[in-house]
Amino acid sequence: MTAGLVLALLLLPAGAPRAASCRIVSAGEAPYLGPCRFLPDGGGSFTIEPIGRRFFFPRIGEITVAITAPGEAEVSGLTAAGINSRWGAARREGGAPACWLGGNFRICVY
């Protein structure tokens, strides 16, 4: 996927969900590589949900990347119990604009 297409996906108006491919690695969990629903929240922030299954990982049903500054975000996951679990700060990965890298996780949405 080209950087232009990735940027176009990130700048979609809020509320326009799209099917995408997700690659999510989180410490202690088997990586998730598969389809996801991309829900832009405006300003580059977004939420992703798995397609075809209830959770990305045990008890994590959606992940939100909330932009805090250019190239920086706060990431959280919504648990099965409805608790918003903070994953921490992330930075857009250099050379991979569709990816966000945190202390113990990596999220890519294509």
Backbone as numpy.savetxt, mean C-alpha at the origin, in Angstrom:
# Nx Ny Nz CAx CAy CAz Cx Cy Cz
5.76 -1.61 -15.31 4.91 -0.44 -15.31 5.81 0.79 -15.31
5.45 1.76 -16.12 6.27 2.96 -16.21 6.01 3.89 -15.04
6.98 4.77 -14.77 6.83 5.73 -13.68 5.62 6.64 -13.93
5.36 6.97 -15.19 4.21 7.82 -15.52 2.89 7.16 -15.16
2.78 5.87 -15.44 1.56 5.14 -15.11 1.40 5.01 -13.60
2.50 4.77 -12.91 2.45 4.70 -11.44 1.98 6.04 -10.89
2.54 7.13 -11.39 2.14 8.47 -10.93 0.67 8.72 -11.24
0.21 8.29 -12.41 -1.20 8.47 -12.75 -2.10 7.71 -11.78
-1.71 6.50 -11.40 -2.50 5.73 -10.43 -2.56 6.45 -9.09
-1.43 7.02 -8.67 -1.37 7.68 -7.37 -2.15 8.98 -7.34
-2.34 9.60 -8.49 -3.03 10.89 -8.53 -4.49 10.78 -8.91
-5.02 9.57 -8.99 -6.45 9.40 -9.28 -7.26 10.10 -8.20
-8.42 10.62 -8.55 -9.24 11.25 -7.52 -9.65 10.23 -6.47
-9.84 10.72 -5.25 -10.26 9.84 -4.16 -11.55 9.13 -4.54
-11.66 7.87 -4.16 -12.88 7.12 -4.39 -12.95 6.38 -5.71
-11.91 6.43 -6.55 -11.92 5.72 -7.82 -11.07 4.45 -7.70
-11.63 3.36 -7.17 -10.84 2.14 -6.97 -10.42 1.51 -8.28
-9.27 0.85 -8.25 -8.73 0.16 -9.42 -8.13 -1.17 -8.98
-8.18 -2.14 -9.86 -7.47 -3.39 -9.61 -5.99 -3.14 -9.87
-5.14 -3.72 -9.07 -3.69 -3.56 -9.20 -3.02 -4.86 -8.77
-1.71 -4.89 -8.89 -0.91 -6.00 -8.37 -0.13 -5.48 -7.18
-0.13 -6.24 -6.10 0.57 -5.84 -4.89 1.67 -6.84 -4.55
2.75 -6.31 -4.06 3.85 -7.09 -3.50 4.12 -6.49 -2.13
3.83 -7.26 -1.10 3.97 -6.76 0.27 4.82 -7.73 1.06
5.88 -7.21 1.65 6.74 -7.99 2.51 6.71 -7.33 3.87
6.41 -8.11 4.89 6.37 -7.62 6.26 7.11 -8.63 7.13
7.97 -8.15 8.00 8.79 -9.02 8.83 7.93 -10.07 9.53
8.37 -11.30 9.46 7.68 -12.39 10.14 6.50 -12.98 9.40
6.18 -12.47 8.23 5.04 -12.97 7.45 5.50 -13.46 6.09
4.78 -14.42 5.52 5.05 -14.83 4.14 4.67 -13.67 3.23
5.47 -13.33 2.23 5.15 -12.20 1.34 3.81 -12.41 0.65
3.09 -11.31 0.44 1.86 -11.34 -0.36 2.21 -10.85 -1.75
1.97 -11.66 -2.74 2.18 -11.32 -4.14 0.90 -11.66 -4.87
0.10 -10.66 -5.19 -1.15 -10.96 -5.86 -2.00 -9.74 -6.12
-3.22 -9.99 -6.55 -4.11 -8.89 -6.91 -4.59 -8.13 -5.67
-4.80 -6.83 -5.88 -5.34 -6.01 -4.80 -6.20 -4.90 -5.39
-7.00 -4.32 -4.54 -7.83 -3.18 -4.92 -7.11 -1.94 -4.41
-6.84 -1.00 -5.31 -6.15 0.25 -5.01 -7.21 1.34 -4.87
-7.28 1.95 -3.69 -8.27 2.99 -3.41 -7.53 4.29 -3.09
-7.43 5.22 -4.06 -6.74 6.47 -3.81 -7.50 7.33 -2.81
-6.75 7.95 -1.91 -7.35 8.81 -0.89 -7.09 10.29 -1.17
-6.46 10.62 -2.28 -6.14 11.99 -2.62 -4.75 12.38 -2.14
-4.10 13.26 -2.86 -2.78 13.73 -2.48 -1.70 12.67 -2.53
-1.97 11.55 -3.20 -1.00 10.47 -3.30 -1.19 9.39 -2.25
-1.97 9.65 -1.22 -2.26 8.63 -0.20 -3.19 7.58 -0.80
-3.13 6.36 -0.28 -3.98 5.30 -0.79 -4.15 4.19 0.22
-5.16 3.37 -0.04 -5.42 2.17 0.74 -5.47 1.01 -0.24
-4.98 -0.14 0.18 -5.06 -1.35 -0.65 -5.75 -2.45 0.15
-6.49 -3.27 -0.58 -7.19 -4.43 -0.02 -6.91 -5.62 -0.91
-6.79 -6.82 -0.36 -6.58 -7.98 -1.21 -7.83 -8.31 -2.03
-7.63 -8.89 -3.18 -8.74 -9.37 -4.01 -8.68 -10.89 -3.99
-9.82 -11.53 -3.75 -9.89 -12.98 -3.77 -9.58 -13.64 -2.44
-9.33 -12.85 -1.44 -9.12 -13.37 -0.10 -9.41 -12.25 0.90
-9.58 -12.60 2.14 -9.98 -11.62 3.14 -8.81 -10.80 3.69
-7.63 -11.41 3.78 -6.48 -10.76 4.42 -5.23 -10.85 3.56
-4.37 -9.83 3.66 -3.03 -9.92 3.09 -2.20 -10.90 3.91
-2.26 -10.71 5.21 -1.56 -11.55 6.19 -2.59 -11.91 7.24
-2.30 -12.88 8.10 -3.27 -13.17 9.16 -3.63 -11.89 9.92
-4.89 -11.60 9.90 -5.46 -10.47 10.64 -5.23 -9.08 10.03
-4.59 -8.93 8.87 -4.42 -7.62 8.23 -5.21 -7.60 6.94
-6.36 -6.89 6.93 -7.27 -6.87 5.79 -7.10 -5.71 4.84
-6.49 -4.63 5.31 -6.21 -3.50 4.41 -5.00 -2.75 4.94
-4.31 -2.08 4.02 -3.11 -1.32 4.36 -3.28 0.07 3.79
-2.95 1.08 4.61 -3.04 2.47 4.18 -1.67 3.11 4.17
-1.36 3.80 3.08 -0.14 4.59 2.95 -0.59 6.04 2.89
-0.33 6.78 3.97 -0.76 8.18 4.08 0.45 9.09 3.90
0.42 9.87 2.83 1.53 10.77 2.52 1.64 11.85 3.59
2.86 12.06 4.11 3.11 13.09 5.12 3.96 14.22 4.57
4.75 13.94 3.53 5.60 14.92 2.84 6.01 14.26 1.53
6.54 15.01 0.56 6.94 14.39 -0.69 7.92 13.23 -0.45
7.55 12.05 -0.93 8.39 10.87 -0.80 8.37 10.22 0.57
7.50 10.70 1.46 7.42 10.15 2.82 5.97 9.84 3.17
5.78 8.79 3.96 4.42 8.37 4.32 4.41 7.69 5.68
3.23 7.60 6.24 2.96 6.81 7.44 2.10 5.65 6.98
2.44 4.44 7.41 1.75 3.24 6.95 1.07 2.57 8.14
-0.14 2.08 7.89 -0.87 1.35 8.93 -1.65 0.22 8.27
-2.01 -0.76 9.10 -2.81 -1.89 8.63 -4.04 -2.03 9.49
-5.16 -2.32 8.88 -6.40 -2.51 9.62 -6.54 -4.00 9.93
-6.68 -4.32 11.21 -6.76 -5.72 11.62 -8.19 -6.25 11.50
-8.32 -7.56 11.62 -9.63 -8.21 11.58 -10.54 -7.70 12.69
-9.96 -7.26 13.80 -10.74 -6.73 14.93 -11.08 -5.26 14.75
-10.67 -4.67 13.62 -10.97 -3.26 13.36 -9.99 -2.30 14.00
-8.84 -2.80 14.43 -7.82 -1.97 15.06 -6.85 -1.48 14.00
-6.57 -0.19 13.99 -5.63 0.40 13.05 -4.23 0.25 13.63
-3.46 -0.71 13.12 -2.12 -0.97 13.65 -1.09 -0.15 12.88
-0.29 0.61 13.61 0.73 1.46 13.00 1.91 0.61 12.58
2.26 0.68 11.28 3.44 -0.01 10.78 4.66 0.89 10.87
4.44 2.21 10.71 5.54 3.15 10.83 5.77 3.98 9.59
6.85 4.74 9.65 7.21 5.64 8.55 7.78 4.84 7.38
7.56 5.38 6.18 8.10 4.76 4.96 8.56 5.86 4.01
9.47 5.48 3.15 9.95 6.39 2.10 9.74 5.74 0.75
9.43 6.58 -0.24 9.33 6.06 -1.61 10.71 5.51 -1.98
10.71 4.33 -2.53 11.97 3.67 -2.85 12.59 4.26 -4.10
13.83 4.70 -4.02 14.53 5.24 -5.18 14.63 4.21 -6.29
14.32 4.60 -7.50 14.37 3.69 -8.63 13.16 2.78 -8.76
12.27 2.80 -7.77 11.06 1.98 -7.80 9.90 2.84 -7.27
9.39 3.78 -8.07 8.39 4.74 -7.57 7.08 4.12 -7.10
6.85 2.86 -7.42 5.62 2.20 -6.98 5.80 1.54 -5.62
7.00 1.67 -5.04 7.31 0.96 -3.79 7.60 1.91 -2.64
7.17 1.48 -1.46 7.40 2.20 -0.21 8.16 1.27 0.72
9.25 1.79 1.30 10.12 1.00 2.15 10.10 1.55 3.57
9.75 0.69 4.52 9.73 1.06 5.94 10.79 0.28 6.69
10.81 0.42 8.00 11.80 -0.24 8.82 11.80 -1.75 8.69
10.63 -2.36 8.59 10.55 -3.83 8.48 9.47 -4.26 7.49
9.22 -3.43 6.47 8.23 -3.78 5.47 8.54 -3.09 4.14
7.99 -3.65 3.08 8.09 -3.05 1.74 6.75 -3.27 1.06
6.18 -2.22 0.50 4.88 -2.28 -0.17 5.05 -1.74 -1.58
4.70 -2.56 -2.56 4.74 -2.14 -3.97 3.36 -2.35 -4.57
2.87 -1.35 -5.29 1.57 -1.45 -5.95 1.75 -1.05 -7.40
1.43 -1.98 -8.31 1.61 -1.76 -9.75 0.29 -1.74 -10.47
